[in-house]
Amino acid sequence: EKELYAKFMCYCKTSGGGLTASIEASNTKVPQTQTEITASEEKLTLTKDELAKAQEERTAAVAAMQQATALREKEAAAFAKEKAEDDTNINALDKAVAALEHGMAGGFVQTSSAKVLKRVLSEHQFGNEEDRSTVLAFLSSEDGDKYAPQSSEITGILKEIGDEMKKSRTDMVNVENAAIQNYQELMAAKKKEELALTNAIETKSQNVGDLGVAIAQLKNELTDAEESLIADQKFLAELEKGCSTKGADWDERTKTRGEEMVAIADTIKVLNDDDAMDLFKKTLPGASSFVQVHSNDASIRARALAAVKSASLVAENSGSKPRVDLIALALSGKKVGFEKVIKMVEDMMVTLKEEQVEDDHKKEYCGVQLDMSDDTKKELEQKVSDAEANIEAGQDGIESLAEEIKTLQVGIMALDKAVAEATEDRKEEHEAFTELIAHNSAAKELLEYAKNRLNKFYNPKLYKVAAKQELTSEERVAVNMGGTPPATEAPGGIAGTGIAVLAQISAHSHHKIVNREDPGPPPATYGEFSSKGQENTGVISMLNMLIKDLDKEVTEGETSEKDAQQDYEASMQDCAEKRSADSKALAGQTSAKADLEASVEAHKEGHAMNQKELSANTAYIASLHAECDWLLKYFEARKEARASEVDSLDKAKAVLSGADFSLVQKKALRGRA
């Protein structure tokens, strides 16, 4: 008892700290979990309201589309019917006009078209009353053959009515087309709204489910935390109460045990007295029965020992054989009394029952933990597999995007190079065109000058006097004041004509003749001058032809330049659009590649974390198997053995409890002690 008391007091000192920490953690977790539940429930309520609103709006949108469709179908049917009727009426009127214009009035009056026309004019208010009456009178007459085609009165009335009817039909068609367009626009808007609401409903429904699960989990956590808190507080209170009273109880127990030993010693002293024994023999006739009981002690021990040994045979399966053997050893000896053996048996039976309860709990624990661990392992393996698949797919996507990005970059560089080359070619072509225009303009001007010079001599009437040099405002003021006008500068350019080109065409050098021989007598000279008008006309014609060729060449050059410039601008526009599109695609692919790389990194991190969790879970499962496999394998055998062992011990206890423990037996036993 002293050893048990020491263990209990040690337990009091070591267990309080753990319970206090657990209670503090529960006190923190309970209000925190309650706050999370409240916030989640409020969010769930709000989400449900938003979901209901979205469902109502989608129902309203669908109803609006159905209503609009029904109305459109009704309007379309009415339009088709009215248009068919109008077509029939207009066709009848056109036939009437044709018949009247061909002098077939009498035959037309008898046709079905005439009847249709008569009905139309009677039912509808086309034209004025007088015209309708005139036409109805004609259609009702029986001598329609007397109608004179030369008189265009009825034909004109019918044409006017026909125009009015056709205009009415056109207006009706326009109204119908407008209604169709409005219906299509309404349906497109409503379908878009329905799609958006459907997506919102799916998202909010998912959110409602997730929040419901989260709230249920939080409530379970709250219940567990509250139960754990209550149990810990109760246990701590009992522990504090038990620990506080255990010392006083132990002191009282020690004192009482000492007093009991003194009383027993005094009693034994009295009963062991020789005079007391003689007195008992005289006064207690059955005193010999005490001796009989004592003499039966060996048989009782033998019977109890047999039952204990029977329990020992099955104790090997339950693991309690050493303790049963101790009971058997106590029975085999003669110094241990029956009360102590019975106490050992009772303690052994209690221990066996407690061990069975522990095995039951451990079996349940092992089953639950193994199932949970296996489920967790499967879930983690699936996560690892999914992460590996996502990583592989992401890496493939990154490689594909890298190739696409490289292709786009190469394409943009090639496009830029082609644009630069095309621009350089266009510059060279334009410079060549500019030079051509400059040279041709100078040549044309020179030819015009030459032609004008010839006309001055051969055709004075066609000669064009060169424009006088205009004086500046300062020069005019100086001349008006009596000054001398400035000298006219000698014309420069080609041969003093004042005509020049951008590039120097030719340069003439004048060399002085330093040494020359005697030229001899002069040669014969020309005779009397005569005008060569005919030859001059041919030269001027040739100049005109050259001028025309220059004009043609300039026109062709300008056309080619304009076409080349337009082609260049169109090509540059196409290149700019392609470069813009490629640049946008490059930016999009680069962004997608960055996003995909980030996603792959996230999957890798998740994969690593899941791998760690899977390894830890595998190790935990291995530890569970090491802890539980033997128990689960031999549980039934141990349970059956333990039950048999308890039954045998119970029989041994019954044998021992059936003995007659008299004062004589106690005396004898204590005398041997």
C-alpha positions as CSV (number, residue, x, y, z in Angstrom):
1,E,0.0,0.0,0.0
2,K,2.8,2.4,0.7
3,E,4.3,1.7,-2.8
4,L,0.9,2.4,-4.3
5,Y,0.5,5.6,-2.3
6,A,4.0,6.8,-3.5
7,K,3.1,6.1,-7.2
8,F,-0.3,7.9,-6.8
9,M,1.3,11.0,-5.3
10,C,3.9,11.0,-8.2
11,Y,1.1,10.8,-10.6
12,C,-0.6,13.8,-9.0
13,K,2.5,15.9,-9.4
14,T,3.2,14.9,-13.1
15,S,-0.4,14.8,-14.5
16,G,-1.6,18.2,-13.5
17,G,0.7,20.2,-15.8
18,G,-0.4,18.3,-18.9
19,L,-4.1,18.7,-18.1
20,T,-3.6,22.5,-17.4
21,A,-2.0,22.9,-20.8
22,S,-4.8,21.0,-22.5
23,I,-7.4,23.1,-20.8
24,E,-5.8,26.3,-21.8
25,A,-5.6,25.1,-25.4
26,S,-9.2,24.2,-25.4
27,N,-10.2,27.5,-23.8
28,T,-8.5,29.2,-26.7
29,K,-9.8,27.0,-29.4
30,V,-13.5,26.9,-28.3
31,P,-14.2,30.7,-28.7
32,Q,-12.0,30.8,-31.8
33,T,-14.0,28.0,-33.4
34,Q,-17.3,29.6,-32.3
35,T,-16.2,32.8,-34.0
36,E,-15.3,30.9,-37.2
37,I,-18.7,29.1,-37.2
38,T,-20.6,32.4,-36.8
39,A,-18.6,34.0,-39.6
40,S,-19.1,30.9,-41.8
41,E,-22.8,30.7,-41.1
42,E,-23.2,34.4,-41.9
43,K,-21.3,33.9,-45.2
44,L,-23.4,30.8,-45.9
45,T,-26.7,32.8,-45.3
46,L,-25.4,35.6,-47.6
47,T,-24.4,33.1,-50.3
48,K,-27.8,31.3,-50.0
49,D,-29.5,34.6,-50.5
50,E,-27.4,35.5,-53.5
51,L,-28.0,32.0,-54.9
52,A,-31.8,32.4,-54.5
53,K,-31.6,35.8,-56.1
54,A,-29.6,34.5,-59.0
55,Q,-32.1,31.6,-59.4
56,E,-35.0,34.0,-59.4
57,E,-33.3,36.2,-61.9
58,R,-32.5,33.3,-64.2
59,T,-36.1,32.0,-63.9
60,A,-37.3,35.5,-64.8
61,A,-34.9,35.7,-67.8
62,V,-36.1,32.3,-69.0
63,A,-39.7,33.3,-68.6
64,A,-39.0,36.5,-70.4
65,M,-37.5,34.6,-73.3
66,Q,-40.4,32.2,-73.4
67,Q,-42.9,35.0,-73.3
68,A,-41.0,36.9,-76.0
69,T,-40.8,33.8,-78.2
70,A,-44.5,33.1,-77.8
71,L,-45.3,36.7,-78.7
72,R,-42.9,36.7,-81.6
73,E,-44.4,33.4,-83.0
74,K,-47.9,34.9,-82.6
75,E,-46.8,38.1,-84.4
76,A,-45.0,36.1,-87.1
77,A,-48.1,34.0,-87.7
78,A,-50.3,37.2,-88.0
79,F,-47.7,38.8,-90.3
80,A,-47.6,35.7,-92.5
81,K,-51.3,35.6,-92.8
82,E,-51.7,39.3,-93.5
83,K,-48.9,39.3,-96.0
84,A,-50.3,36.3,-97.8
85,E,-53.7,38.2,-98.0
86,D,-52.0,41.3,-99.2
87,D,-50.0,39.4,-101.8
88,T,-53.3,37.8,-103.1
89,N,-55.0,41.2,-103.2
90,I,-52.1,43.0,-104.9
91,N,-51.9,40.1,-107.4
92,A,-55.6,40.4,-108.2
93,L,-55.3,44.2,-108.6
94,D,-52.2,43.7,-111.0
95,K,-54.3,41.3,-113.1
96,A,-57.1,43.7,-113.2
97,V,-54.8,46.5,-114.5
98,A,-53.3,44.2,-117.1
99,A,-56.6,43.1,-118.3
100,L,-58.0,46.6,-118.6
101,E,-54.9,47.8,-120.4
102,H,-55.3,45.0,-123.0
103,G,-59.0,45.6,-123.5
104,M,-60.2,42.5,-121.6
105,A,-62.6,44.3,-119.2
106,G,-65.5,42.1,-119.9
107,G,-63.6,38.9,-119.4
108,F,-61.9,40.1,-116.3
109,V,-65.2,41.0,-114.5
110,Q,-66.1,37.3,-114.6
111,T,-62.8,36.1,-113.1
112,S,-62.0,35.2,-109.5
113,S,-59.5,38.0,-109.4
114,A,-62.3,40.5,-109.9
115,K,-64.2,39.0,-107.1
116,V,-61.1,39.2,-104.8
117,L,-60.6,42.9,-105.9
118,K,-64.2,43.7,-105.2
119,R,-64.0,42.1,-101.7
120,V,-60.8,44.1,-101.0
121,L,-62.3,47.4,-102.0
122,S,-65.4,46.7,-100.0
123,E,-63.5,45.7,-96.8
124,H,-60.5,48.1,-96.9
125,Q,-60.4,51.9,-97.2
126,F,-57.9,52.2,-100.0
127,G,-58.2,55.4,-102.0
128,N,-61.1,57.8,-101.6
129,E,-64.8,56.9,-101.4
130,E,-65.5,58.2,-104.9
131,D,-62.8,56.2,-106.6
132,R,-63.7,53.0,-104.7
133,S,-67.4,53.5,-105.8
134,T,-66.4,54.0,-109.4
135,V,-64.3,50.8,-109.4
136,L,-66.9,48.8,-107.5
137,A,-69.5,50.0,-110.0
138,F,-67.3,48.8,-112.9
139,L,-66.7,45.4,-111.2
140,S,-70.5,45.0,-110.5
141,S,-71.5,45.9,-114.1
142,E,-72.4,43.1,-116.5
143,D,-71.3,45.0,-119.6
144,G,-67.6,45.3,-118.8
145,D,-66.9,44.9,-122.5
146,K,-68.1,48.4,-123.0
147,Y,-65.1,49.7,-121.1
148,A,-62.9,51.8,-123.4
149,P,-59.2,51.2,-122.9
150,Q,-58.5,54.8,-124.1
151,S,-60.2,56.1,-121.0
152,S,-57.6,55.6,-118.2
153,E,-59.9,56.6,-115.3
154,I,-60.4,53.2,-113.7
155,T,-56.9,52.0,-114.7
156,G,-55.4,55.0,-113.0
157,I,-57.6,54.5,-109.9
158,L,-56.5,50.9,-109.7
159,K,-52.9,51.8,-110.1
160,E,-53.1,54.4,-107.3
161,I,-54.8,51.8,-105.0
162,G,-52.2,49.3,-106.0
163,D,-49.4,51.7,-105.1
164,E,-51.1,52.4,-101.7
165,M,-51.5,48.7,-101.0
166,K,-47.9,47.9,-101.9
167,K,-46.7,50.8,-99.7
168,S,-48.8,49.4,-96.9
169,R,-47.3,46.0,-97.5
170,T,-43.8,47.4,-97.5
171,D,-44.4,49.3,-94.2
172,M,-45.7,46.1,-92.7
173,V,-42.6,44.1,-93.8
174,N,-40.4,46.8,-92.4
175,V,-42.3,46.7,-89.1
176,E,-41.9,42.9,-89.1
177,N,-38.2,43.1,-89.8
178,A,-37.7,45.6,-87.0
179,A,-39.7,43.3,-84.7
180,I,-37.5,40.3,-85.7
181,Q,-34.3,42.4,-85.0
182,N,-35.6,43.5,-81.7
183,Y,-36.5,39.9,-80.8
184,Q,-33.1,38.7,-81.8
185,E,-31.3,41.4,-79.8
186,L,-33.5,40.7,-76.8
187,M,-32.9,36.9,-77.0
188,A,-29.1,37.5,-77.3
189,A,-29.1,39.7,-74.3
190,K,-31.3,37.4,-72.3
191,K,-29.2,34.3,-73.2
192,K,-26.1,36.1,-72.2
193,E,-27.7,37.0,-68.9
194,E,-28.9,33.5,-68.5
195,L,-25.4,32.1,-69.1
196,A,-23.9,34.5,-66.6
197,L,-26.6,33.7,-64.0
198,T,-26.1,29.9,-64.6
199,N,-22.3,30.3,-64.0
200,A,-23.0,32.3,-60.9
201,I,-25.5,29.7,-59.6
202,E,-23.0,26.9,-60.2
203,T,-20.3,28.8,-58.4
204,K,-22.6,29.8,-55.5
205,S,-24.0,26.3,-55.2
206,Q,-20.4,25.0,-54.9
207,N,-19.7,27.7,-52.3
208,V,-22.8,26.7,-50.3
209,G,-21.7,23.1,-50.3
210,D,-18.2,23.9,-49.3
211,L,-19.4,26.2,-46.6
212,G,-21.8,23.6,-45.3
213,V,-19.1,21.0,-45.1
214,A,-16.7,23.5,-43.4
215,I,-19.4,24.5,-40.9
216,A,-20.1,20.8,-40.1
217,Q,-16.4,20.2,-39.6
218,L,-16.1,23.3,-37.4
219,K,-19.0,22.2,-35.3
220,N,-17.5,18.7,-34.9
221,E,-14.2,20.3,-33.9
222,L,-16.1,22.6,-31.4
223,T,-18.0,19.6,-29.9
224,D,-14.8,17.7,-29.6
225,A,-13.0,20.7,-28.0
226,E,-15.9,21.3,-25.6
227,E,-16.1,17.6,-24.6
228,S,-12.3,17.5,-24.2
229,L,-12.4,20.7,-22.1
230,I,-15.2,19.4,-19.9
231,A,-13.5,16.0,-19.4
232,D,-10.1,17.6,-18.7
233,Q,-11.7,20.1,-16.2
234,K,-13.6,17.3,-14.5
235,F,-10.6,15.1,-14.4
236,L,-8.4,17.9,-13.1
237,A,-10.9,18.7,-10.4
238,E,-11.1,15.1,-9.4
239,L,-7.3,14.8,-9.5
240,E,-6.9,17.9,-7.4
241,K,-9.5,16.7,-5.0
242,G,-8.1,13.1,-4.8
243,C,-4.5,14.4,-4.5
244,S,-5.5,16.8,-1.7
245,T,-7.3,14.2,0.3
246,K,-5.0,11.3,-0.4
247,G,-2.4,12.4,2.1
248,A,-4.9,12.7,5.0
249,D,-6.5,9.5,3.9
250,W,-3.1,7.7,4.0
251,D,-2.3,9.1,7.4
252,E,-5.7,7.9,8.7
253,R,-5.2,4.6,7.0
254,T,-1.8,4.1,8.6
255,K,-3.1,5.0,12.0
256,T,-6.1,2.7,11.7
257,R,-3.9,-0.2,10.4
258,G,-1.6,0.2,13.5
259,E,-4.6,0.2,15.8
260,E,-5.9,-2.9,14.0
261,M,-2.6,-4.7,14.5
262,V,-2.6,-3.9,18.2
263,A,-6.1,-5.2,18.6
264,I,-5.4,-8.4,16.7
265,A,-2.2,-9.0,18.8
266,D,-4.1,-8.4,22.0
267,T,-6.9,-10.8,20.9
268,I,-4.4,-13.5,19.9
269,K,-2.6,-13.2,23.2
270,V,-5.9,-13.7,25.0
271,L,-7.0,-16.6,22.9
272,N,-3.7,-18.3,23.0
273,D,-3.7,-18.4,26.8
274,D,-3.8,-22.0,28.1
275,D,-6.6,-21.3,30.6
276,A,-8.6,-19.9,27.6
277,M,-8.1,-23.1,25.6
278,D,-9.2,-25.2,28.5
279,L,-12.3,-23.1,29.0
280,F,-13.2,-23.3,25.3
281,K,-13.0,-27.1,25.4
282,K,-15.4,-27.2,28.3
283,T,-17.8,-24.5,27.1
284,L,-17.8,-25.1,23.3
285,P,-18.9,-28.7,22.5
286,G,-18.1,-28.2,18.9
287,A,-14.6,-27.1,19.4
288,S,-13.4,-30.2,17.7
289,S,-14.9,-28.9,14.5
290,F,-12.2,-26.1,14.4
291,V,-9.6,-28.9,14.3
292,Q,-11.5,-30.5,11.5
293,V,-11.5,-27.3,9.5
294,H,-7.8,-27.0,10.1
295,S,-7.3,-30.6,9.0
296,N,-9.3,-29.8,5.8
297,D,-6.9,-26.9,5.0
298,A,-4.7,-29.1,2.8
299,S,-7.6,-30.5,0.8
300,I,-9.0,-26.9,0.2
301,R,-5.6,-25.8,-0.9
302,A,-5.3,-28.8,-3.2
303,R,-8.7,-28.1,-4.9
304,A,-7.9,-24.4,-5.2
305,L,-4.4,-25.2,-6.6
306,A,-5.9,-27.5,-9.2
307,A,-8.2,-24.7,-10.4
308,V,-5.3,-22.2,-10.4
309,K,-3.2,-24.6,-12.4
310,S,-6.0,-25.0,-14.8
311,A,-6.0,-21.3,-15.2
312,S,-2.2,-21.4,-15.7
313,L,-2.6,-23.8,-18.6
314,V,-4.5,-21.2,-20.6
315,A,-2.6,-18.2,-19.2
316,E,0.1,-18.6,-21.8
317,N,-2.1,-17.2,-24.5
318,S,-3.2,-14.2,-22.4
319,G,0.3,-13.3,-21.2
320,S,-0.6,-13.6,-17.5
321,K,1.0,-16.9,-16.7
322,P,3.7,-15.4,-14.3
323,R,1.1,-13.9,-12.1
324,V,-1.0,-17.1,-12.0
325,D,2.1,-19.0,-11.1
326,L,2.6,-16.6,-8.2
327,I,-0.9,-17.5,-7.0
328,A,-0.2,-21.2,-7.4
329,L,3.1,-20.8,-5.5
330,A,1.2,-19.0,-2.7
331,L,-1.2,-21.9,-2.5
332,S,1.5,-24.5,-2.6
333,G,3.1,-22.9,0.5
334,K,1.5,-23.0,3.9
335,K,2.5,-19.6,5.3
336,V,0.0,-17.6,3.1
337,G,-3.5,-17.5,4.4
338,F,-6.7,-18.0,2.3
339,E,-7.7,-14.4,2.6
340,K,-4.5,-13.2,1.0
341,V,-4.8,-15.8,-1.7
342,I,-8.4,-14.8,-2.4
343,K,-7.3,-11.2,-2.5
344,M,-4.6,-12.2,-5.1
345,V,-7.2,-14.1,-7.1
346,E,-9.7,-11.2,-7.0
347,D,-6.9,-8.8,-8.0
348,M,-5.9,-11.1,-10.8
349,M,-9.5,-11.4,-12.0
350,V,-9.8,-7.6,-12.0
351,T,-6.5,-7.2,-13.8
352,L,-7.6,-9.8,-16.4
353,K,-10.8,-8.0,-17.0
354,E,-9.1,-4.6,-17.3
355,E,-6.6,-6.1,-19.7
356,Q,-9.4,-7.5,-21.8
357,V,-11.1,-4.0,-21.8
358,E,-7.7,-2.5,-22.8
359,D,-7.4,-5.1,-25.6
360,D,-10.9,-4.3,-26.8
361,H,-10.2,-0.6,-26.9
362,K,-6.8,-1.1,-28.5
363,K,-8.4,-3.4,-31.2
364,E,-11.0,-0.7,-31.9
365,Y,-8.3,1.9,-32.0
366,C,-6.1,-0.1,-34.3
367,G,-9.0,-0.8,-36.7
368,V,-10.0,2.9,-36.8
369,Q,-6.4,4.1,-37.1
370,L,-5.5,1.6,-39.8
371,D,-8.6,2.4,-41.8
372,M,-8.0,6.2,-41.5
373,S,-4.3,5.8,-42.3
374,D,-5.1,3.7,-45.4
375,D,-7.6,6.2,-46.6
376,T,-5.1,9.0,-46.0
377,K,-2.5,7.1,-47.8
378,K,-4.7,6.5,-50.8
379,E,-5.7,10.2,-50.9
380,L,-2.0,11.3,-50.6
381,E,-1.0,8.8,-53.3
382,Q,-3.7,10.2,-55.6
383,K,-2.5,13.8,-54.8
384,V,1.1,12.8,-55.6
385,S,-0.1,11.1,-58.9
386,D,-2.2,14.1,-59.8
387,A,0.7,16.5,-59.0
388,E,3.1,14.4,-61.1
389,A,0.6,14.4,-64.0
390,N,0.1,18.2,-63.7
391,I,3.9,18.8,-63.5
392,E,4.5,16.7,-66.6
393,A,1.6,18.4,-68.5
394,G,2.9,21.8,-67.3
395,Q,6.4,21.1,-68.4
396,D,5.2,19.9,-71.8
397,G,3.2,23.1,-72.1
398,I,6.2,25.2,-71.1
399,E,8.3,23.5,-73.8
400,S,5.6,24.0,-76.4
401,L,5.2,27.7,-75.4
402,A,8.9,28.1,-75.5
403,E,9.0,26.8,-79.1
404,E,6.1,29.0,-80.0
405,I,7.8,32.1,-78.4
406,K,11.0,31.3,-80.2
407,T,9.1,30.9,-83.5
408,L,7.4,34.3,-82.9
409,Q,10.6,36.0,-82.1
410,V,12.3,34.7,-85.2
411,G,9.3,35.7,-87.2
412,I,9.3,39.2,-85.8
413,M,13.1,39.6,-86.5
414,A,12.7,38.3,-90.0
415,L,9.7,40.7,-90.5
416,D,11.7,43.6,-89.2
417,K,14.6,42.8,-91.6
418,A,12.2,42.4,-94.5
419,V,10.6,45.8,-93.7
420,A,14.0,47.5,-93.5
421,E,15.1,46.0,-96.9
422,A,11.7,47.0,-98.5
423,T,12.1,50.5,-97.1
424,E,15.6,50.8,-98.4
425,D,14.5,49.6,-101.9
426,R,11.6,52.0,-101.8
427,K,14.0,54.9,-101.1
428,E,16.2,53.9,-104.0
429,E,13.3,53.6,-106.3
430,H,12.0,57.0,-105.2
431,E,15.4,58.6,-105.7
432,A,15.6,57.1,-109.2
433,F,12.1,58.4,-109.9
434,T,13.0,61.9,-108.6
435,E,16.1,61.9,-110.8
436,L,14.1,60.8,-113.8
437,I,11.5,63.6,-113.3
438,A,14.3,66.2,-112.9
439,H,16.1,65.1,-116.0
440,N,13.0,64.8,-118.1
441,S,11.7,68.1,-116.9
442,A,15.0,69.8,-117.8
443,A,15.1,68.0,-121.2
444,K,11.5,69.0,-122.0
445,E,12.2,72.6,-121.0
446,L,15.3,72.6,-123.1
447,L,13.4,71.2,-126.1
448,E,10.6,73.8,-125.6
449,Y,13.3,76.5,-125.5
450,A,14.8,75.2,-128.7
451,K,11.4,75.0,-130.4
452,N,10.6,78.5,-129.3
453,R,13.9,79.8,-130.6
454,L,13.2,78.2,-134.0
455,N,9.7,79.7,-134.1
456,K,11.2,83.1,-133.4
457,F,13.0,82.9,-136.7
458,Y,10.8,80.7,-138.8
459,N,7.4,81.4,-137.2
460,P,7.4,84.7,-135.4
461,K,3.7,84.5,-134.6
462,L,4.3,81.4,-132.5
463,Y,7.3,82.8,-130.7
464,K,6.8,83.3,-126.9
465,V,8.6,86.3,-125.4
466,A,10.4,85.4,-122.2
467,A,8.9,86.9,-119.1
468,K,10.5,90.1,-118.0
469,Q,12.4,90.0,-114.8
470,E,10.2,91.2,-111.9
471,L,11.6,93.9,-109.7
472,T,11.4,93.6,-106.0
473,S,9.5,96.2,-104.0
474,E,12.7,98.0,-103.0
475,E,13.9,98.1,-106.7
476,R,10.5,99.5,-107.8
477,V,10.7,102.2,-105.3
478,A,14.3,103.0,-106.4
479,V,13.3,103.2,-110.1
480,N,10.2,105.5,-109.3
481,M,12.5,107.8,-107.4
482,G,14.6,108.2,-110.6
483,G,17.1,105.5,-109.9
484,T,18.6,103.1,-112.4
485,P,17.1,99.6,-112.6
486,P,19.4,96.8,-111.7
487,A,21.3,95.1,-114.5
488,T,19.7,91.9,-115.8
489,E,21.9,88.9,-114.9
490,A,23.0,86.8,-117.7
491,P,21.1,83.5,-117.8
492,G,23.0,80.5,-116.7
493,G,22.2,76.9,-117.0
494,I,22.7,74.8,-120.2
495,A,24.1,77.0,-123.0
496,G,23.0,80.2,-121.3
497,T,19.3,79.2,-121.5
498,G,18.7,79.4,-117.8
499,I,17.8,75.7,-117.8
500,A,19.6,73.5,-115.3
501,V,19.3,70.0,-113.8
502,L,20.1,68.7,-110.4
503,A,23.1,66.8,-111.6
504,Q,25.7,68.2,-113.9
505,I,25.0,66.5,-117.2
506,S,28.1,67.7,-119.1
507,A,31.0,70.1,-118.7
508,H,32.7,71.8,-121.6
509,S,36.3,73.0,-121.4
510,H,37.6,75.8,-123.6
511,H,41.2,75.4,-124.5
512,K,43.4,78.2,-126.0
513,I,45.3,77.2,-129.1
514,V,48.9,78.1,-128.4
515,N,50.5,77.0,-131.6
516,R,48.7,76.7,-135.0
517,E,49.8,76.4,-138.6
518,D,48.8,78.7,-141.4
519,P,45.3,77.9,-142.3
520,G,45.8,78.7,-146.0
521,P,43.3,80.3,-148.3
522,P,39.7,80.4,-147.1
523,P,37.2,77.9,-148.5
524,A,34.3,78.7,-150.7
525,T,31.3,80.3,-148.8
526,Y,27.5,80.0,-149.2
527,G,25.5,81.8,-151.7
528,E,22.4,84.0,-151.2
529,F,20.3,83.2,-148.1
530,S,17.0,81.5,-148.5
531,S,14.6,80.3,-145.7
532,K,14.3,76.6,-145.2
533,G,10.8,76.5,-143.9
534,Q,10.0,73.0,-144.9
535,E,13.1,71.5,-143.2
536,N,12.3,73.7,-140.1
537,T,8.8,72.2,-139.9
538,G,10.3,68.8,-139.8
539,V,12.7,69.7,-137.0
540,I,9.9,71.3,-134.9
541,S,7.8,68.2,-135.5
542,M,10.7,66.1,-134.3
543,L,11.1,68.3,-131.2
544,N,7.3,67.9,-130.5
545,M,7.7,64.2,-130.8
546,L,10.6,64.2,-128.3
547,I,8.6,66.3,-125.9
548,K,5.6,63.9,-126.2
549,D,7.9,61.0,-125.5
550,L,9.3,62.8,-122.4
551,D,5.7,63.5,-121.2
552,K,4.8,59.8,-121.8
553,E,7.8,58.7,-119.9
554,V,7.1,61.1,-117.0
555,T,3.4,59.8,-116.9
556,E,4.5,56.2,-116.9
557,G,7.1,57.0,-114.2
558,E,4.5,58.8,-112.1
559,T,2.1,55.9,-112.5
560,S,4.7,53.4,-111.6
561,E,5.9,55.5,-108.6
562,K,2.3,55.9,-107.4
563,D,1.6,52.2,-107.7
564,A,4.9,51.3,-106.0
565,Q,4.2,53.7,-103.2
566,Q,0.7,52.3,-102.7
567,D,2.0,48.8,-102.8
568,Y,4.7,49.8,-100.3
569,E,2.3,51.5,-97.9
570,A,-0.1,48.5,-98.1
571,S,2.7,46.1,-97.5
572,M,3.9,48.3,-94.5
573,Q,0.4,48.3,-93.1
574,D,0.1,44.5,-93.4
575,C,3.6,44.1,-91.8
576,A,2.6,46.5,-89.0
577,E,-0.6,44.6,-88.4
578,K,1.2,41.3,-88.5
579,R,4.0,42.6,-86.2
580,S,1.4,44.0,-83.7
581,A,-0.5,40.7,-83.8
582,D,2.8,38.7,-83.4
583,S,3.9,41.0,-80.5
584,K,0.5,40.6,-78.8
585,A,0.8,36.8,-79.3
586,L,4.4,36.9,-78.0
587,A,3.3,38.8,-74.9
588,G,0.4,36.5,-74.4
589,Q,2.5,33.4,-74.8
590,T,5.2,34.8,-72.5
591,S,2.6,35.6,-69.9
592,A,1.1,32.1,-70.3
593,K,4.5,30.6,-70.0
594,A,5.2,32.5,-66.8
595,D,1.8,31.5,-65.4
596,L,2.4,27.9,-66.4
597,E,5.9,28.0,-64.8
598,A,4.4,29.4,-61.6
599,S,1.7,26.7,-61.7
600,V,4.4,24.0,-62.2
601,E,6.4,25.4,-59.2
602,A,3.2,25.3,-57.1
603,H,2.6,21.7,-58.2
604,K,6.2,20.8,-57.4
605,E,5.9,22.4,-53.9
606,G,2.6,20.6,-53.4
607,H,4.1,17.3,-54.7
608,A,7.0,17.6,-52.3
609,M,4.7,18.4,-49.4
610,N,2.5,15.5,-50.3
611,Q,5.5,13.2,-50.6
612,K,6.6,14.2,-47.1
613,E,3.1,13.6,-45.8
614,L,3.0,10.2,-47.6
615,S,6.3,9.2,-46.1
616,A,5.2,10.2,-42.7
617,N,1.9,8.3,-43.2
618,T,3.7,5.2,-44.4
619,A,5.9,5.3,-41.4
620,Y,2.9,5.7,-39.1
621,I,1.1,2.8,-40.8
622,A,4.3,0.7,-40.3
623,S,4.3,1.7,-36.6
624,L,0.6,0.8,-36.3
625,H,1.2,-2.6,-37.9
626,A,4.1,-3.2,-35.5
627,E,1.9,-2.2,-32.6
628,C,-1.4,-3.8,-33.7
629,D,-0.7,-6.9,-35.9
630,W,0.2,-9.2,-33.1
631,L,-2.9,-8.1,-31.1
632,L,-5.2,-8.4,-34.0
633,K,-3.9,-11.8,-35.0
634,Y,-4.2,-13.3,-31.5
635,F,-7.0,-11.2,-30.1
636,E,-9.7,-13.9,-30.2
637,A,-7.3,-16.5,-28.8
638,R,-6.2,-14.2,-26.0
639,K,-9.8,-13.2,-25.2
640,E,-10.9,-16.9,-25.0
641,A,-7.9,-17.8,-22.9
642,R,-8.4,-14.9,-20.6
643,A,-12.1,-15.9,-20.2
644,S,-11.1,-19.4,-19.3
645,E,-8.5,-18.1,-17.0
646,V,-11.0,-15.9,-15.2
647,D,-13.4,-18.8,-15.0
648,S,-10.7,-21.0,-13.4
649,L,-9.7,-18.3,-11.0
650,D,-13.3,-17.8,-10.1
651,K,-13.6,-21.5,-9.3
652,A,-10.5,-21.3,-7.2
653,K,-11.9,-18.3,-5.4
654,A,-15.2,-20.2,-4.8
655,V,-13.2,-23.1,-3.3
656,L,-11.2,-20.8,-1.1
657,S,-14.3,-18.8,-0.1
658,G,-16.1,-21.9,0.9
659,A,-13.6,-22.7,3.7
660,D,-14.7,-22.2,7.4
661,F,-12.3,-19.6,8.7
662,S,-12.7,-19.9,12.4
663,L,-10.7,-18.3,15.2
664,V,-8.9,-21.6,15.7
665,Q,-7.7,-21.5,12.1
666,K,-6.5,-17.9,12.5
667,K,-4.8,-18.9,15.8
668,A,-3.1,-21.8,14.2
669,L,-2.0,-19.8,11.2
670,R,-0.7,-16.9,13.2
671,G,1.1,-19.5,15.5
672,R,2.9,-20.8,12.5
673,A,3.7,-17.4,11.4
